[in-house]
Structures are given as structure tokens and as C-alpha cells.
């Protein structure tokens, strides 16, 4: 089976660049934007050799996993574009629900992970840079289909280990359609209130103890919500509500131990 776009993506005008193997789908998307491509364009592969996640952590996709990036050139501020990560999490969770033969509940961990059985199944990375009079935004979605990395800060899993018989190509077919749906809801940031509401319905660790390491500082409390900008709101023991824009998040026993 080869990669192909779903009917919803095709009708929305998306194009597809599929590779047997590539260094990084995100890097390819940004390169094409610099060369004049204005999207919407998907760059996909089932084998990625030099991808990365947040903080330049390696994100390698061995053959059979799904590395996918979607390029849009839009006229919004970078802070608004950053909220597309929440739409991406929803799109992947819905694609998994639509394509799987399983009753597993997929949860969304702030800011950019899709979880299954308390393990990381997928990561999302947004990269953006100005091009012409717009902002090139590449949303990378890396999903562990047949294999998961070992020794990661958050334990990882893959669809195969979960007993879900799904190929990268089958998952992408569903994802291309669900992305078009949630990108439409997001609507250049105007629909983030709806995205926020839907995301919170799937949020991992909501109302639970949390520890966040941000800027070398550890903040502990309870994961209360996300705000209108997508920041995590931590309710602290002294009654404060701390907005966090970036950080490493730990729930459960890791939070209780101060994420030590």
C-alpha cells in the first residue's frame, strides 16, 4: 500500500509528497516553503533518519512508523500559530479512533504528546519561519506504529505493542482527513476556543497532581486547565494559578516526587 490523501483532504486542496525514506519531514516542508511552496502540503514517510522533537531530542522513525508533516503558509502571529499543536493532537486522536479496531482511549498530554495506556504513542513538533508576507508553519506528527524508542523521558509504546493492526499508510489516510477537519475548526486561530474545549475533553492528567520543569524551575500543583493562549494552568498549594508556556510535564508518582 502506498501513501495517499483521504477524500476530505483532497477536496480541501491538500497535496502530497511521499518518500520511501527521508532525513526529516519537517525540514523538507520548511525547505519547500523557502522555495515558494505555499501549501497546504503533506510530507510523509515510513522511515525517517534524522528527525527531532522538542529541544532537539532525536525522533527517529524506523521503517514502518509514520513521520508526517503538514505545511501551511498563513498570516497569523507566531503565538497564534503555536496553538495548531492542539488541533494536531485532536486530529491524530480522532484518526486513531476512526482507523483502529480497539477500545483503547487515546489521551493528549500537554503540550504535544498523544498517549495510550499512560505511554507516549506520538509526538508533535511545530516549526515556523517568515516567508514573503506570511508565516510558514510546519506541523510534524510522528507516530510509533511498529516500534517505540527505549529510554525516553516518558515511556513510549507503539500501535503494534498495543495489539492494533494498522499500517503507517492506513493511519495517514485517516489523519489527512481529520487534520483537514480540525484545521478548519481552528480557522486561523479564530476557532481556538472550540479546539481548547475538545482538547480538554481528552487531556491526560487533568485535575491531577503535576510537576512541570520550566526554565530550570520546578512548579508543582494540580493541572487545572489550559488558557486561551494554550498555556498550562497549574493551581498551586498557596492558591495561585501559574500559566506555563513550555516545560517537561510529569504526572502521578513522578509529580509527587517533584519529578526527581
SEDRENFI-139947 format. One record per atom (N, C-alpha, C): residue in one letter; x, y, z. Coordinates in steps of 0.001 Angstrom, whole numbers, plus 500000, padded with zeros to 6 digits. Example, Ala and Ser with C-alpha at 12.3 -4.5 7.8 and 13.67 -1.06 7.14 Angstrom:
BEGIN
A513190494310507800;A512300495500507800;A513200496700507800;S512850497750507080;S513670498940507140;S512900500030507870;
end
This chain:
BEGIN
X500845498803500000;X500000500000500000;X500878501244500000;X500480502255499247;X501227503500499188;X500469504592499942;X501186505669500258;X500541506792500933;X499595507501499977;X498456507900500500;X497510508671499701;X496670509538500621;X496116510597500049;X495273511510500803;X493840511007500848;X493159511293501950;X491757510953502065;X490894511913501265;X489625511573501071;X488742512417500252;X488542513807500824;X488499513917502157;X488331515237502768;X489531516125502522;X490726515548502602;X491939516311502349;X492028516735500887;X491672515836499991;X491712516152498570;X490748517290498233;X489546517227498778;X488569518271498471;X488960519610499076;X489777519581500150;X490245520820500777;X491489521369500094;X491994520691499061;X493105521215498279;X494493520818498743;X494588519809499604;X495904519365500061;X496618518594498962;X497952518698498984;X498804517932498087;X499698517020498926;X500351516071498285;X501114515057498995;X502491514863498369;X503523514869499215;X504877514480498806;X505281513313499697;X505289512120499131;X505582510909499893;X506966510391499530;X507691509933500549;X509058509442500367;X509195508043500954;X510013507229500292;X510332505920500852;X511179506076502109;X512082507059502096;X512942507357503234;X513394508803503127;X513477509507504263;X513879510911504242;X514534511250505572;X515365512280505563;X516009512696506809;X514989513256507797;X514181514215507352;X513220514863508236;X512074515430507414;X510860515047507735;X509697515575507018;X509503517053507346;X509777517460508584;X509673518883508927;X510656519715508121;X511903519259508048;X512920520005507303;X512546520107505830;X512003519039505262;X511587519066503860;X510459520085503661;X509514520120504588;X508421521077504477;X508917522511504512;X509832522826505427;X510372524184505505;X511202524534504265;X511961523574503756;X512738523807502538;X511819524170501379;X510733523452501255;X509794523732500164;X509135525100500335;X508869525493501582;X508298526816501822;X509280527905501404;X510549527718501716;X511565528698501314;X511672528791499792;X511363527699499116;X511442527658497649;X510149528137496981;X509174528546497783;X507968529134497218;X506695528338497386;X506768527122497919;X505546526341498129;X504731526992499241;X503474527220498999;X502611527853499986;X501586526893500589;X501720525608500283;X500837524628500875;X499403524788500377;X498485524060500995;X498736523058502042;X499348521787501453;X500390521324502096;X501156520189501588;X501508519237502725;X501294517943502507;X501755516903503429;X503070516326502920;X504022516140503816;X505261515422503533;X505265514195504454;X505334513005503871;X505209511792504686;X506239510743504288;X506545509892505253;X507419508742505024;X507157507703506093;X507572506478505817;X507511505432506839;X508903505123507378;X509901505949506998;X511241505794507565;X511944507153507563;X512192507673508760;X512843508975508926;X514139508779509701;X515229509345509167;X516538509041509745;X517119510140510626;X516630511369510496;X517266512461511239;X516248513476511746;X515085512990512149;X514084513895512701;X514409514274514135;X513674515261514648;X513871515661516037;X512558516140516623;X512500516087517951;X511349516590518663;X511690517892519361;X510945518194520417;X511237519405521175;X512644519339521758;X513262520514521884;X514600520652522459;X515635519817521706;X515356519606520411;X516268518862519531;X516503517421519966;X515579516864520726;X515689515447521056;X515469514628519786;X516296513608519549;X516142512822518319;X514758512185518219;X514214512180517009;X512960511460516759;X513164510661515475;X513624509444515645;X513915508578514514;X512718507656514278;X512305507556513038;X511197506666512692;X511739505487511897;X511915504323512542;X512347503153511781;X511264502742510791;X511651501983509794;X510693501630508748;X509435501012509337;X508314501535508896;X507024501069509366;X506327502053510286;X507094502978510898;X506473504046511675;X506018505161510736;X505281506115511271;X504760507201510436;X505382508527510859;X506105509147509948;X506587510520510112;X505838511368509103;X505106512356509592;X504261513161508705;X504310514618509126;X504386515497508148;X504415516939508414;X503508517635507412;X502774518623507911;X501887519370507027;X502316520837507025;X502419521400505827;X502856522777505631;X501670523666505286;X501573524771506030;X500643525844505694;X501406527156505748;X501152528055504835;X501662529419504932;X500465530310505230;X500504530951506390;X499346531675506899;X499765533041507423;X498809533929507545;X499065535273508051;X498500535397509458;X499212534816510394;X498851534917511813;X500137535127512605;X500053535718513807;X501234535855514657;X501738534479515089;X503045534360515354;X503598533070515776;X502896532477516996;X502490533304517949;X501823532789519148;X500493532130518803;X499799532667517810;X498542532053517370;X498827530759516622;X499842530785515761;X500202529575515020;X500558528434515960;X501151528756517110;X501563527721518058;X500398526894518570;X499199527462518565;X498036526712519062;X497600525614518099;X498203525588516894;X497893524495515961;X498294523135516527;X499232523115517469;X499621521837518068;X498465521128518734;X497538521880519303;X496383521268519948;X495434520678518910;X495303521353517770;X494499520791516673;X495131519518516149;X496466519482516110;X497158518285515626;X496923517095516545;X496989517322517856;X496723516238518794;X495324515680518620;X494359516570518473;X492975516131518260;X492832515363516954;X493498515851515904;X493395515183514607;X493946513767514666;X495092513588515331;X495662512240515408;X494813511336516281;X494341511837517413;X493493511018518279;X492230510568517551;X491641511472516771;X490438511113516026;X490757510154514889;X491915510321514235;X492317509392513179;X492521507994513747;X493134507910514911;X493330506609515556;X491989505985515923;X491073506803516422;X489748506286516775;X489025505773515536;X489142506523514433;X488430506149513215;X489039504931512537;X490365504770512639;X491043503726511870;X491313502458512659;X491250502521513981;X491674501374514783;X490558500351514949;X490943499148515369;X489975498126515773;X490272497825517237;X490024498772518116;X490427498660519511;X489585499599520353;X489470499309521646;X488734500188522546;X489672501027523412;X490921501141523006;X491890501937523754;X491519503419523665;X491595504108524800;X491349505545524824;X492673506279524649;X492737507154523677;X493943507927523424;X493804509279524105;X494811509646524885;X494777510895525638;X495812511867525102;X495616513154525386;X496504514204524917;X497244514796526105;X498569514682526073;X499396515207527163;X499980516550526746;X499752517558527568;X500283518889527274;X501807518845527270;X502497519504526325;X501883520294525251;X501727519556523931;X502377518379523767;X502474517895522380;X502550516381522229;X502030515626523167;X502116514163523061;X500729513544522965;X500651512430522251;X499459511592522247;X499814510316523002;X498992509967523982;X499297508889524907;X498333507719524735;X498829506529525047;X497994505331525095;X498474504493526271;X497569504158527172;X497906503379528362;X499076504009529127;X499009505345529258;X499998506135530008;X501396506103529405;X501494505745528140;X502780505758527443;X502665506624526193;X503806507183525767;X503812508080524620;X503719507286523324;X502686507587522570;X502487506947521271;X502947507846520130;X502815509149520302;X503138510081519227;X503579511417519806;X504404512117519045;X504844513455519414;X504562514427518296;X504374515684518677;X504040516737517719;X505061517859517862;X505563518343516739;X506535519442516747;X506142520476515701;X505946521725516162;X505681522831515256;X506964523613515021;X507211523952513757;X508315524835513404;X507777525876512437;X508268527115512588;X507732528201511765;X508827529205511448;X508690529855510297;X509587530943509934;X508889531833508910;X509247533133508892;X508610534043507930;X509022533708506502;X508069533776505593;X508333533651504152;X507446534662503434;X508063535549502666;X507273536559501984;X506471537370502982;X505159537471502743;X504302538226503649;X503513537320504590;X503974536063504734;X503270535134505607;X504212534395506536;X503654533444507246;X504414532612508173;X504288531163507718;X505430530547507401;X505424529124507044;X505385528317508329;X504351527525508484;X504180526694509677;X504178525236509247;X505079524462509819;X505122523028509567;X504759522313510865;X503745521492510796;X503306520720511959;X503727519270511737;X504712518830512512;X505197517469512391;X504509516550513386;X504066515409512909;X503395514419513752;X504100513084513547;X504790512629514573;X505498511352514499;X504798510308515340;X504389509211514712;X503601508193515396;X504324506854515394;X504429506236516551;X505051504916516680;X504041503852516238;X504227503330515057;X503304502325514520;X503792500916514830;X505034500604514454;X505541499239514644;X506634499143515693;X507196500296516115;X508297500266517084;X508279501550517897;X508783501460519135;X508857502620520012;X510273502762520541;X510758503991520716;X512111504181521256;X512194503754522717;X513387503386523136;X513634502982524515;X514386504092525242;X514242504124526564;X514998505071527366;X514565506513527222;X513332506749526827;X512830508112526683;X512368508646528037;X512345509996528212;X511898510566529488;X510513510079529901;X509618509973528924;X508300509367529144;X508298508015528441;X507982506924529142;X507951505611528484;X507090505642527227;X507557504978526169;X506877505022524881;X506299503668524523;X505320503696523630;X504715502476523119;X504434502657521636;X503940501596521000;X503593501667519575;X502281500926519350;X501679501160518205;X500400500513517898;X500529498994517921;X501640498483517393;X501831497030517369;X501826496451518778;X502519497115519714;X502565496631521093;X501201496708521771;X500364497622521281;X499013497759521830;X498034496763521209;X498521495978520258;X497665494999519600;X496808495584518495;X497208496746517985;X496450497417516920;X497139497164515585;X496460496487514703;X497000496111513394;X496671497219512393;X497594498165512267;X497374499324511418;X498709499703510792;X498715499985509503;X499950500391508849;X500069501917508871;X501290502393508629;X501515503829508545;X500644504445507446;X500511503739506337;X499725504256505215;X498239504351505568;X497734503346506254;X496324503377506665;X496059504509507660;X496977504684508603;X496803505744509587;X496867507113508921;X497814507296508008;X497930508596507354;X496681508930506543;X496102507954505878;X494887508195505106;X493809508828505985;X493637508277507193;X492657508842508124;X493109510191508654;X494407510316508964;X494930511553509530;X494787512727508566;X495012512498507294;X494908513607506339;X493505514206506354;X492494513368506551;X491116513865506607;X490809514537507936;X491236513936509045;X490919514543510343;X491678515844510531;X492905515940509975;X493622517216510044;X492837518305509302;X492361517998508103;X491589518991507358;X490378519448508168;X489762518521508882;X488594518864509705;X488973519801510851;X490000519455511620;X490339520259512791;X491053521555512408;X491789521550511302;X492379522795510814;X491265523774510444;X490194523243509867;X489049524098509544;X488387524656510793;X488274523843511839;X487711524327513105;X488609525407513705;X489928525189513653;X490893526150514200;X490756527511513526;X490619527521512201;X490231528717511442;X491135529920511739;X492445529752511477;X493423530824511682;X493406531347513116;X493092530466514052;X493076530823515463;X491740531310515970;X490848531670515063;X489546532179515491;X488706531113516186;X488981529849515862;X488218528758516468;X488955528058517599;X489993528700518169;X490750528001519208;X489912527716520443;X488907528510520729;X488057528231521888;X487418526844521766;X486968526495520563;X486379525172520343;X487449524088520401;X488618524348519795;X489724523392519873;X490102523156521331;X490203524227522112;X490546524127523536;X489543523252524276;X488271523463524024;X487227522682524694;X487357521200524339;X487539520891523068;X487668519498522635;X488940518865523177;X490033519639523208;X491302519126523716;X491190518771525196;X490570519632525974;X490436519383527409;X489615518121527695;X488714517777526784;X487927516555526960;X488786515296526858;X489954515410526217;X490863514282526049;X492160514457526848;X492240515484527658;X493504515829528309;X493942514787529322;X495208514383529223;X495806513484530218;X496130514285531472;X495810513717532639;X496217514305533903;X495415515504534363;X494319515830533704;X493522516979534111;X492992516772535528;X493155517818536359;X492743517800537774;X493595516862538623;X494745516453538119;X495636515569538872;X496909516317539273;X497637515800540280;X498912516408540652;X499868516419539466;X500601517521539340;X501522517673538222;X502771518396538698;X503880518062538058;X505131518769538277;X505672519150536915;X506016520436536752;X506495520939535472;X507868521563535676;X508826521114534896;X510158521710534913;X510236522685533747;X510347523967534072;X510330525014533059;X511385526059533403;X512331526265532477;X513370527249532709;X514217526965533926;X514426525687534230;X515240525308535378;X514509525370536707;X513227525720536679;X512411525809537888;X511365524709537867;X511118524079539015;X510082523057539118;X508846523657539770;X507727523548539087;X506452524061539581;X505539522879539842;X505015522782541051;X504147521663541397;X502766522171541786;X501789521336541577;X500418521687541910;X499460520722541261;X498350521245540762;X497336520451540076;X497117521039538693;X497060520174537684;X496789520608536309;X495326521038536247;X495114522347536179;X493758522877536266;X493094523052534903;X493860523520533891;X493255523797532586;X494353524231531623;X493956524635530416;X494819525423529540;X494074526718529256;X494824527806529081;X494162529091528879;X493965529390527395;X493539530625527106;X493194530997525729;X494400531057524809;X495612531034525387;X496823531014524575;X497439529625524496;X496826528645525174;X497346527281525170;X498320526998526298;X498527527956527206;X499412527715528351;X498752526758529336;X499565525879529944;X499069525035531024;X498881525895532278;X497744525732532936;X497482526438534183;X497645525453535338;X498608525730536211;X498860524893537377;X498337525615538611;X497412524977539307;X496904525514540579;X497838525053541687;X498490526013542351;X499490525689543364;X498867525625544758;X499615525065545688;X499108524847547041;X498776526152547757;X499419527252547356;X499153528527548019;X497992529295547396;X497254528623546498;X496090529255545886;X496382529982544590;X497622529951544125;X497979530614542882;X497585529811541658;X497565530501540528;X497310529854539233;X498432530288538299;X499336529361538008;X500556529686537278;X500419529255535818;X500518530211534871;X500497529825533452;X501899529408533005;X501973528293532276;X503251527767531815;X503179527604530305;X504137528224529613;X504116528179528148;X504956527049527578;X505913526532528358;X506757525434527887;X507361524731529086;X507578523427528953;X508196522693530042;X508007521197529899;X508704520454530739;X508556518999530791;X507579518663531908;X506567517872531568;X505436517631532459;X505473516210532998;X505237516086534302;X505212514775534958;X503947514677535808;X503231513558535627;X502036513308536411;X502279512149537373;X501327511922538243;X501335510731539116;X502493510708540065;X503136509544540187;X504217509362541173;X505395510268540856;X505647510547539567;X506740511453539216;X506461512855539728;X505186513279539660;X504827514586540164;X504960514638541679;X504527513562542337;X504592513516543792;X506018513585544295;X506925513081543493;X508347513085543884;X509062514337543393;X508277515307542869;X508905516516542353;X509644516296541062;X509223515262540310;X509841514945539010;X511332514722539169;X511722514156540286;X513141513931540532;X513681512829539638;
end
